[in-house]
């Protein structure tokens, strides 16, 4: 079963619990207040790039969207999670279907995703997307056309893969009728967070004044 509803409401609940106005979320993410309202009311698809920006602005782990509690603490080592075939959290966005694997684990260094690409043209896909981190895409079935900001389009067939800097604008298109199945492994940008809370620089909005630099006066002898 594909799930889309609920993520927006969860984001709204997390935002409200933290007392963050939509105007502040807009400044932190770059999305308009109108677009954020549509996301929170599940009227705008939430792709991976949107989810990373929203959770980053909230100061929570992306796994918080799939559990009942906000995941902000760094867990000890020795964790494991077994995912059987088809298990995870299914999200449908229009251009992609996502299956987030092992969503119950918080503060993962990587986000494993089983996906199906539906969009066949850039007109259908829309503007290139970008987000923090890096990602590795492996084609399971079908033919994938990879568009990126600085390179010519690349055609990938089953067994082919590509590794990219996710900050570079990119889009994945299916050249196979019915969709192309992929595995995506995305990295989370953990250096901007300390136990789940944004660092002072990461949390500062464009409207916030930059911290004043303190100059040390030379000592006189």
N, C-alpha and C positions, 0 to 999 in steps of 0.2 A: 504494500500500500504506500502511495506517495503522500507525504505530508508537506504542506506549506504553511497552513494556518497554525498559529500558536507562537511562532518565533517572534513576530512583531509584538505580540502582547507580552512576551517574556522580556524583550528589550525595554518596553515601556515600563514594566514593573521594576526592572533593575534601575532604570533611570530615575523613576519616581522615588524609589527607596534611598537613592543617593542624593536626592534633592537637586538634580541637575536639570535646569530649564532647557527646553528645546533650542533656545537661542544659543546657549553654550555648546550644546551638541552640534549645532550647525557650524559654529566657529571651529570646533575641534575636528570635525570630519570633512567640512567643505560642502556638505549637502545642505540644500535649502530647508527651511523649517517645513515648507509644504511637502517636500519629498520625504523628510523624516516622519511626518505625520502619516503619510501613506504607508511607509514601511511599518510603523507601529500598529497600523490598522490592517495589516496584511493585504494591502492593495497594491504593493509594489514588490516584485520579486527580490529575494535576498540572496544574491550570489556571494561566493566566498570573499571577494574583495570588499563587498559591503559589510559583511559580518566582521571581518578583521578590523575595519575602521570603526565600526560601532562598538565592538567590545574593547578596542583600544581606548576609545574616548571614555568608556565607562570604567576602565581600570579593572576589567575582569577577564578571566580566561574564556576562550571561545566555548569550552566545554560547559560553561555556566548556562548556556542556552539550551542544553540538552538534559539538565538535571534540575533538581528542586532547590539547590542552594548555589549561591555565587561561589565560584572556585577561585580563590585568590592566594591560597597558601601553596608554597612549594613542598611537595610531598617527598618523603624519604625514598631512597633507591630500593631496588628489589621488587618493583611492581610488575604485574603482568596482566594481560587481558586477552582472552581467547574469543575470537569472533567467528561464529559458524556462518556458513553460506547464507547470504542475504541479511545477516544481523547488522544492526546499526540504526542510524537515523536517516530516513529518506527525505530529501527536499527536492521539489521541482521548481525550477526558475524560468522555464521557457526555453532558453538557449541550452540549458544543461539539466540533467537529473543528477543529483548528488546522493551518494550513500556514505555518510560519515561513519567510519569504522571506529570502534572502541570509544564512543563519545563520553563514557563515564569517567575516563581518566583525565584528570586536570593537569594543567601545566605541562602538556606534552611538548617536546622539542620539535616534533613533526606532527602534521595532521594528515593521516592516510584517508584517501577518498576513492571510492569506486564511482565512476561517472559514465554518463552517456551524453554525447554531444549531439544536439539536434539542429542547431542553426547551420544553414548551408552557404550563406552569403554574408558579407560584411554588412550589407544593408539590413539584413535580418538580425544580425548580432548586435549592431550598434557600435558606439565608440569603443576603441581598445580599452581594456581594463588594466589596472596596475594596483599593486599593494606591496607592503613590506615583505621581506623574506626572499626565498628562492623556491623553485619547484621543479619536480621531475615528472614527466608525463610519459607513460608507456602505453602503446596501443595494443589492446587485446583483440579487437575485431573491428573490421571496417577500415576505411581510409580517412586519415586526419590531415587537414591543411592548417598549418600553424602560421599565423601572421604575427609579426613583431615590429616594434617601433624602428629598429635600426637594421633589419635584415630583410632580404627577399623572402617571400612565402616558401615554406618547406612542406613537402608531402611525406607523411609517415604512414607506413603500412604495418600490419600485425607483426609484432616483435621489435619494431623500431621504437626509439625513445628520444626525448629531448630534455635538456636541463637548461633552465633559464633563470636570469635575475628577474624576479617578479615585479621589481620597480619599473622595469621596461614595459611599456604598453604592449599588450598581447591579446590575441583572440584565437580560439580553436574552432574550426569549422568541420562539419562532417561532409565528406565527399561520397558517402554511402547512403542511399535511400533507407530511411528507417532509423538512422543514427549510427554513431561510432562509439564503441565501448573502450574506456581507458581506465588506467590506474593513475591517480595523481598523488604525489607525496609533497606536501607543502611545509615549509619551515615557519615556525612562529618566531617573531622578533623579540626574544626574551630580554635583550639588553635594555629596553626601554622601561622595564618593570622591575620593581623591587618588591618581592612577595606580593605580586599582583597589583601593586599601586603604581601609577605612572610616576616616572621621575619628574623632578621639578620642570625640566625643559620640555619633556614630552607632554606634560599636563597643561603647560602654559598655552593659552589661546592666543590667536593673532591680536586680540584686543587688549591682552594683558601687557603691562609695561615690562620691558626686559629688565632683569636685575642689574642694578647699577654696579659697575666695576669699581673696586676699591683700589686706589693708587696709593702706594706707600711712599711717603715723603722721605727723601734721602736724609740720612743722619748727618748732623753737623758735629764736627769735632772741636 
